[in-house]
Amino acid sequence: MRLVFEPEERDALRADARDLALHDPGVAYVLERLASEGIDLEACTDWEDLRLQAGLPERTGDTPNVA
């Protein structure tokens, strides 16, 4: 399954990519790829799996879900 963006959303992602190109080319590249290709949901990794791979403890539910 692939998540694709509406034309207005793609345009907004590309505009943000242009704004960031000189200051943060890595983020600009990711935004442009998202705009052009969307997101392959089958290739996504669950947040909890990433936590375990990084050696972080399992969540107990008492920690707020913030980034």
Sine and cosine of phi, psi and omega as CSV:
sin_phi,cos_phi,sin_psi,cos_psi,sin_omega,cos_omega
0.00,0.00,0.66,-0.75,-0.02,-1.00
-0.81,-0.58,0.74,-0.67,0.07,-1.00
-1.00,-0.03,0.85,-0.53,0.05,-1.00
-0.89,-0.46,0.39,-0.92,-0.08,-1.00
-0.98,-0.18,0.48,-0.88,0.11,-0.99
-0.91,0.41,0.40,-0.92,-0.02,-1.00
-0.80,0.60,-0.64,0.77,0.00,-1.00
-0.92,0.40,-0.61,0.79,0.02,-1.00
-0.93,0.37,-0.65,0.76,0.04,-1.00
-0.88,0.47,-0.68,0.73,0.03,-1.00
-0.88,0.48,-0.65,0.76,0.01,-1.00
-0.92,0.40,-0.66,0.75,0.05,-1.00
-0.89,0.46,-0.67,0.74,0.00,-1.00
-0.92,0.38,-0.61,0.80,0.05,-1.00
-0.90,0.44,-0.68,0.74,0.05,-1.00
-0.90,0.44,-0.63,0.78,0.02,-1.00
-0.88,0.47,-0.69,0.73,0.04,-1.00
-0.88,0.47,-0.66,0.75,-0.01,-1.00
-0.91,0.42,-0.53,0.85,-0.07,-1.00
-1.00,-0.07,-0.13,0.99,-0.15,-0.99
-0.81,0.58,-0.68,0.74,-0.03,-1.00
-0.98,0.17,-0.52,0.85,-0.10,-1.00
-1.00,-0.04,-0.57,0.82,-0.03,-1.00
-0.56,-0.83,0.98,0.21,-0.09,-1.00
-0.89,0.46,-0.46,0.89,0.03,-1.00
-0.90,0.43,-0.72,0.69,0.03,-1.00
-0.92,0.38,-0.63,0.78,0.03,-1.00
-0.87,0.50,-0.68,0.74,0.02,-1.00
-0.88,0.47,-0.71,0.71,0.01,-1.00
-0.89,0.46,-0.70,0.72,0.02,-1.00
-0.88,0.47,-0.66,0.75,0.02,-1.00
-0.91,0.42,-0.65,0.76,0.04,-1.00
-0.91,0.42,-0.65,0.76,0.06,-1.00
-0.87,0.49,-0.68,0.73,-0.01,-1.00
-0.90,0.45,-0.66,0.75,-0.10,-1.00
-1.00,0.08,-0.54,0.84,-0.11,-0.99
-0.93,-0.37,-0.31,0.95,-0.10,-0.99
0.97,0.23,-0.39,-0.92,-0.05,-1.00
-0.79,-0.61,0.81,-0.59,0.07,-1.00
-0.99,0.13,0.98,-0.22,-0.09,-1.00
-0.92,0.38,-0.40,0.92,0.03,-1.00
-0.95,0.31,-0.42,0.91,-0.03,-1.00
-1.00,-0.05,-0.03,1.00,-0.02,-1.00
-0.97,0.25,0.54,-0.84,0.04,-1.00
-0.96,-0.28,0.71,-0.71,0.02,-1.00
-0.89,0.45,0.61,-0.79,-0.01,-1.00
-0.84,0.54,-0.67,0.74,-0.01,-1.00
-0.91,0.41,-0.59,0.81,0.07,-1.00
-0.89,0.45,-0.65,0.76,0.06,-1.00
-0.89,0.45,-0.65,0.76,0.03,-1.00
-0.87,0.50,-0.72,0.69,-0.02,-1.00
-0.92,0.40,-0.63,0.78,0.03,-1.00
-0.89,0.45,-0.53,0.85,0.00,-1.00
-0.99,0.13,-0.04,1.00,0.01,-1.00
0.99,0.13,0.23,0.97,0.03,-1.00
-0.99,0.14,0.49,-0.87,-0.01,-1.00
-0.94,0.33,0.38,-0.92,0.07,-1.00
-0.90,0.45,0.49,-0.87,0.01,-1.00
-0.96,0.28,0.61,-0.79,0.00,-1.00
-0.98,-0.19,-0.12,0.99,0.00,-1.00
1.00,-0.08,-0.22,0.97,0.00,-1.00
-1.00,-0.05,-0.08,1.00,0.01,-1.00
-0.99,-0.12,0.75,-0.66,0.02,-1.00
-0.89,0.46,0.52,-0.85,-0.02,-1.00
-1.00,0.04,0.99,0.15,0.00,-1.00
-0.80,-0.61,0.45,-0.89,0.02,-1.00
-0.99,-0.10,0.00,0.00,0.00,0.00
